[in-house]
Amino acid sequence: MSKHLVPFGIVIGRKAVSRYYGIMSIEAIYPKMNLSKRNQAHKVYPYLLKGVEITKTNQVWSTDITYIRMAQGFVYLVAIIDWFSRYILSWKVSISLESDFCIDALEEALEKHGQPEVFNTDQGSQFTSKNFIYELVKREIKISMDGKGRALDNVFIERFWRSLKQEKIYLIILNTVKEVKNAITDYITFYNSKRMHQSLEYLTPEQVYLTKIIG
């Protein structure tokens, strides 16, 4: 936030930002449902990314599913992220946990952005399903899956979920699926093109993804 305010002529240190957050009672709220239920009949692939240095865009993509709470009920959201740039490549919303919306998101990302060397998921049944795996295998993309109970294996998408919910979803009331989609569209546009990341040397995901460099 300190860096984000500089272009607006506001110079403030991180400690001051933290103090004002406290005064305004701004704090993290992050509930999570267990959406990653494995189908024992599906093949599970090993985790390929331990100790691997991520040095370029389209080296590793990953995906995950979260839920978006509405005034009445909730819907499911899947997104695909590029690890190097943190750029959100595609996303889809569904009222069920069938694998179709995950496949749609994957196909859209591949169509718009080419393909990664490695695609990482958890062991959820949507990502181990025959049709989802087929889209990766036919393109000879290496498949990596998180170890059981190891959410940090897919930490970049987990951090995005936290940002989306804290900075957008928890601040508004969503009554319809259309309102959910509009809210997500607004936030991802902001996240990709305007939200600076300290880990990206205060560049945006879009700047890094399009230029393929940091610094």
C-alpha positions in Angstrom: 0.0 0.0 0.0 2.9 2.3 0.8 4.2 1.9 -2.8 0.8 2.0 -4.3 0.1 5.5 -2.9 3.3 7.0 -4.3 1.9 7.8 -7.8 -0.9 9.7 -6.1 1.6 12.0 -4.4 1.1 10.4 -1.0 4.3 9.5 0.8 3.8 7.2 3.8 6.0 4.5 5.4 4.9 0.9 6.0 4.8 1.3 9.7 2.4 4.2 9.4 0.2 2.2 7.0 0.2 -0.6 9.5 -0.8 1.8 12.3 -3.7 3.2 10.2 -4.9 -0.3 9.4 -5.1 -0.9 13.1 -7.0 2.3 13.7 -9.5 1.4 11.0 -9.7 -2.2 12.3 -8.6 -3.6 8.9 -7.5 -7.2 9.4 -7.5 -10.6 7.6 -10.6 -12.7 7.5 -10.0 -16.0 5.6 -12.4 -18.9 6.0 -11.9 -21.8 3.6 -13.8 -24.9 2.7 -12.2 -28.2 1.8 -12.8 -28.4 -1.9 -10.0 -30.7 -2.8 -11.5 -34.2 -2.4 -9.6 -36.9 -4.2 -11.2 -39.6 -6.3 -9.3 -42.8 -5.3 -9.8 -44.2 -8.8 -8.0 -41.4 -10.5 -4.2 -41.4 -11.1 -2.2 -39.0 -9.0 1.0 -37.5 -10.3 4.1 -36.6 -8.3 5.0 -33.1 -7.2 7.7 -31.8 -9.6 8.5 -28.4 -8.3 10.4 -28.9 -5.1 13.6 -26.9 -5.3 12.9 -25.7 -8.9 13.9 -22.1 -9.6 11.1 -20.3 -11.4 12.9 -17.9 -13.9 10.4 -17.1 -16.7 6.8 -16.8 -17.7 4.9 -19.9 -18.9 7.4 -22.1 -17.0 4.8 -23.1 -14.4 1.1 -22.6 -14.3 -1.1 -23.8 -11.5 -4.8 -23.8 -10.6 -7.1 -24.2 -7.7 -10.8 -23.9 -6.7 -12.2 -21.7 -4.0 -15.7 -20.7 -3.0 -17.3 -17.3 -3.2 -20.0 -16.7 -0.5 -23.2 -14.9 -1.6 -26.0 -13.5 0.5 -27.8 -16.8 -0.1 -25.5 -19.7 -0.7 -22.2 -19.7 -2.7 -20.6 -20.5 -6.0 -17.2 -22.0 -6.9 -14.4 -20.2 -8.6 -11.4 -21.7 -10.5 -8.4 -19.7 -11.7 -5.2 -20.4 -13.5 -2.1 -18.4 -12.5 1.4 -18.0 -14.0 3.9 -18.6 -11.2 6.7 -16.3 -12.4 4.5 -13.2 -12.9 1.5 -14.0 -10.6 -0.6 -13.1 -13.7 -4.2 -14.6 -13.7 -4.5 -16.3 -17.1 -8.1 -17.3 -16.9 -11.0 -18.0 -14.5 -14.5 -19.5 -14.5 -17.4 -19.6 -12.0 -19.7 -22.6 -11.5 -22.7 -23.5 -9.2 -21.4 -27.1 -9.0 -18.1 -28.9 -8.5 -18.3 -30.8 -11.8 -15.0 -30.7 -13.7 -16.4 -28.9 -16.8 -15.7 -25.3 -15.6 -12.1 -26.3 -14.8 -11.6 -27.6 -18.3 -13.1 -24.5 -19.7 -10.7 -22.3 -17.8 -7.8 -24.5 -18.9 -8.8 -24.4 -22.5 -9.2 -20.6 -22.4 -5.7 -20.1 -20.8 -4.1 -22.4 -23.4 -5.9 -20.6 -26.3 -5.0 -17.1 -25.1 -1.5 -17.6 -23.7 0.2 -20.7 -25.2 1.2 -23.4 -22.8 3.4 -23.9 -19.8 6.2 -26.4 -19.3 4.6 -27.7 -16.1 1.1 -27.5 -14.9 0.5 -27.9 -11.1 -2.7 -28.7 -9.3 -3.9 -30.3 -6.1 -5.2 -33.9 -6.0 -8.9 -32.8 -6.3 -11.1 -35.0 -8.5 -11.7 -32.1 -10.9 -8.0 -32.0 -11.8 -7.3 -35.8 -11.8 -10.4 -36.4 -14.1 -9.7 -38.1 -17.4 -10.9 -35.1 -19.5 -8.8 -32.5 -17.6 -5.6 -34.7 -17.7 -6.2 -35.3 -21.4 -5.9 -31.6 -22.2 -2.4 -31.6 -20.7 -1.2 -34.9 -21.9 -2.0 -34.3 -25.5 0.1 -31.1 -25.4 3.0 -32.9 -23.6 2.7 -30.6 -20.6 4.3 -32.0 -17.5 1.8 -32.7 -14.8 2.6 -31.9 -11.1 0.3 -32.4 -8.2 0.6 -31.1 -4.6 1.4 -33.6 -1.9 -1.5 -34.6 0.3 -2.1 -31.9 3.0 0.5 -29.6 1.5 -1.4 -26.4 0.6 1.9 -24.5 0.4 2.9 -26.5 -2.7 0.4 -24.2 -4.6 1.1 -21.1 -2.5 0.7 -18.5 -5.3 -2.9 -19.3 -6.1 -3.6 -19.5 -2.3 -2.2 -15.9 -1.9 -4.4 -14.7 -4.8 -7.5 -16.2 -3.1 -6.7 -14.3 0.1 -6.2 -11.0 -1.8 -9.4 -11.4 -3.8 -11.5 -12.1 -0.7 -9.9 -9.5 1.6 -9.7 -6.7 -0.9 -13.0 -7.3 -2.7 -15.4 -10.1 -1.8 -15.6 -9.5 1.9 -16.3 -5.8 1.4 -19.5 -6.2 -0.6 -22.8 -8.1 -0.6 -23.3 -10.4 -3.6 -26.9 -11.5 -4.4 -26.6 -13.1 -7.9 -24.1 -15.1 -9.9 -23.9 -12.1 -12.3 -22.9 -9.8 -9.5 -20.2 -12.4 -8.5 -18.8 -12.5 -12.0 -18.8 -8.7 -12.3 -17.0 -8.4 -8.9 -14.4 -10.9 -9.9 -13.9 -9.3 -13.3 -13.3 -5.9 -11.7 -10.9 -7.3 -9.2 -8.8 -9.4 -11.6 -8.5 -6.4 -13.9 -7.2 -4.4 -11.0 -5.0 -7.2 -9.7 -3.4 -8.0 -13.1 -2.9 -4.4 -14.3 -2.7 -2.1 -11.3 -1.9 -4.0 -8.1 1.8 -3.8 -7.3 3.6 -6.8 -5.8 6.6 -6.5 -3.5 8.0 -9.8 -4.8 7.8 -8.5 -8.3 9.9 -5.4 -7.4 6.7 -3.4 -7.2 5.6 -4.1 -10.8 2.2 -5.5 -11.7 1.6 -9.1 -12.8 0.7 -7.8 -16.3 3.9 -5.8 -16.6 6.0 -8.9 -15.7 4.0 -11.3 -17.8 4.1 -9.2 -20.9 7.8 -8.2 -20.6 8.9 -11.6 -19.1 11.4 -9.9 -16.8 11.7 -8.5 -13.3 14.0 -5.6 -12.7 
